[in-house]
Amino acid sequence: FSHSYPLHPMHGAGVGMEHLGVGTLRSSMLGSGSSNSPESLLGPFPCVKVSNLPSDVSVEDILILFQGFVVIDVLLCRANEAFVVFANPMDFQMAMQRDRQTMSGRMVEVTPSSDQI
């Protein structure tokens, strides 16, 4: 599975992070008072934190780990962590079952994220 997503200049990431994927849908992107924002219509998009990743992990590796689920966005951190946003709560719940899977000989941890991306 090899797919490259071009990054729009507005998708800038914080220091020490590489923002990859198709972009997180947030109400702030559509205007804070917008009643038609995805969050106001659907609620917040569920997100997991993936820890103990290999240092050379790629977005493709993360997508393979969560193959079969609808992933909206991946935020890959340089501290062997990633945040993965899912399209629906069912995929989020099933993704939690990928906890303790191995990737390049390392057991990765999948936990619910309380951070807003």
C-alpha positions as CSV (number, residue, x, y, z in Angstrom):
1,F,0.0,0.0,0.0
2,S,1.8,3.1,-1.2
3,H,0.1,6.4,-1.5
4,S,1.5,9.9,-1.1
5,Y,-0.7,12.7,0.2
6,P,0.4,16.2,-0.8
7,L,0.4,18.6,2.2
8,H,-1.3,21.9,1.9
9,P,0.6,24.8,3.4
10,M,-2.3,25.3,5.9
11,H,-1.6,21.8,7.3
12,G,1.5,23.0,9.2
13,A,2.5,20.9,12.2
14,G,3.9,21.8,15.6
15,V,7.6,21.6,16.5
16,G,8.8,18.1,16.5
17,M,5.9,16.7,14.6
18,E,5.3,15.7,11.0
19,H,1.7,16.1,9.9
20,L,0.7,13.5,7.4
21,G,-2.6,12.4,5.9
22,V,-5.7,14.0,4.5
23,G,-6.2,16.5,7.3
24,T,-8.2,16.5,10.5
25,L,-11.7,17.9,10.3
26,R,-12.2,20.4,13.0
27,S,-14.9,23.0,13.6
28,S,-12.1,25.6,14.0
29,M,-11.3,25.1,10.3
30,L,-14.8,25.9,9.3
31,G,-15.3,28.9,11.6
32,S,-15.9,28.6,15.3
33,G,-19.5,29.6,15.0
34,S,-20.4,27.3,12.2
35,S,-23.4,25.2,12.9
36,N,-22.6,23.0,9.9
37,S,-19.2,21.8,11.1
38,P,-18.6,18.1,11.2
39,E,-18.2,18.1,15.0
40,S,-21.5,19.9,15.5
41,L,-23.3,17.5,13.2
42,L,-21.5,14.2,14.1
43,G,-19.7,14.8,17.4
44,P,-15.9,14.7,17.8
45,F,-13.9,12.2,15.7
46,P,-12.4,9.5,17.9
47,C,-8.6,9.4,18.2
48,V,-6.1,6.9,19.5
49,K,-2.5,7.4,20.6
50,V,-0.1,4.7,19.4
51,S,3.1,4.5,21.5
52,N,6.4,2.5,21.4
53,L,6.6,2.7,17.6
54,P,9.9,1.9,15.8
55,S,11.9,5.0,15.0
56,D,11.6,4.5,11.3
57,V,7.8,4.0,11.3
58,S,5.9,5.5,8.3
59,V,2.3,6.5,7.7
60,E,2.0,3.4,5.5
61,D,3.0,1.2,8.6
62,I,0.3,2.9,10.7
63,L,-2.3,2.4,8.0
64,I,-1.3,-1.3,7.7
65,L,-1.7,-1.6,11.5
66,F,-5.3,-0.2,11.2
67,Q,-6.1,-1.9,7.9
68,G,-9.8,-2.3,7.4
69,F,-10.7,0.8,9.4
70,V,-11.6,4.3,8.0
71,V,-8.7,6.5,9.1
72,I,-9.2,10.2,8.6
73,D,-5.8,11.5,9.7
74,V,-2.4,10.4,11.1
75,L,-0.2,12.7,13.1
76,L,3.2,11.1,13.3
77,C,5.4,12.4,16.2
78,R,9.2,12.1,16.3
79,A,9.0,10.6,19.8
80,N,7.9,7.2,18.6
81,E,4.3,8.1,18.9
82,A,1.4,8.7,16.5
83,F,-2.2,9.9,16.8
84,V,-4.7,8.3,14.5
85,V,-8.2,9.8,13.9
86,F,-11.0,7.5,12.9
87,A,-14.2,8.2,11.0
88,N,-16.5,6.5,13.5
89,P,-16.7,5.1,17.0
90,M,-17.0,1.5,15.8
91,D,-13.6,1.7,14.0
92,F,-12.2,3.4,17.1
93,Q,-13.4,0.6,19.3
94,M,-12.1,-2.1,17.0
95,A,-8.7,-0.3,16.6
96,M,-8.3,-0.5,20.4
97,Q,-8.0,-4.3,19.9
98,R,-4.8,-3.7,18.0
99,D,-3.1,-2.9,21.4
100,R,0.0,-5.0,22.0
101,Q,0.5,-5.9,18.3
102,T,4.1,-6.1,17.2
103,M,5.6,-3.8,14.6
104,S,9.3,-4.4,13.6
105,G,9.8,-6.4,16.8
106,R,8.3,-3.8,19.1
107,M,5.0,-4.2,21.0
108,V,3.0,-1.1,20.2
109,E,0.5,0.4,22.7
110,V,-2.9,1.7,21.5
111,T,-4.7,3.8,23.9
112,P,-7.6,6.3,23.7
113,S,-6.4,9.8,23.2
114,S,-7.7,12.7,25.3
115,D,-5.7,15.2,23.2
116,Q,-7.5,17.4,20.6
117,I,-5.7,17.3,17.3
